[in-house]
């Protein structure tokens, strides 16, 4: 109601509305004011009185679904359209068919890259807004992409479900990260590949991206221990230039892993 064209989306058994065009006059992603109020109300925010979705920043818990919904509520793709550079660089190690899972998928840039290479991709992120934008991009590019808006605490899949699992700049509390990595080993099929890039502990002293809680920045040795049982094909802790949208910008301390299930 109140919009010329509205679509209704069913995500994780919850219904949300978003404008049919999803773009503003500049051709960027955007929600009309009515849709912002609907979304805010559905996410437990007060949408009355013309409240804009982006005005709830002060009440958001860092790294919560509300935090990411607010961040992805911006018009632009905040981490850019291009896939992560490391994922792109190691793509030759990945199969060109089969099933893939992209965790912490954000607005879908890496999931869509995998889909463009022929994989059947499930993108998972706690942000409903991010998953909407990913679906819109998939439609624009003529790609098939499945999405689930779900917290990784609550996500699981059957053993042997995926040929590829990617985790790109997914920073989690230590206990949850270890649990997710344990599940990754189960989710992979034999010869399946896990690709990870994340900020390392040394990133805490840089202002070029990533969380400001050092507990969420795992050293390479910790990650390798959590992935015990997989064959590590590549590992690195290094400084490289990461330029991905407005929140990743400059020299960064990163950790990288390519691991394969025997």
PyMOL commands that set and color helices and strands:
alter all, ss='L'
color gray80, all
select helices_A, chain A and resi 33-42+48-50+53-59+65-72+85-89+91-93+109-116+128-141+174-187+201-205+214-216+220-226
alter helices_A, ss='H'
color red, helices_A
select strands_A, chain A and resi 6-11+14-19+99-103+120-125+145-149+162-168+188-199+230-244+248-261
alter strands_A, ss='S'
color yellow, strands_A
deselect
rebuild
show_as cartoon
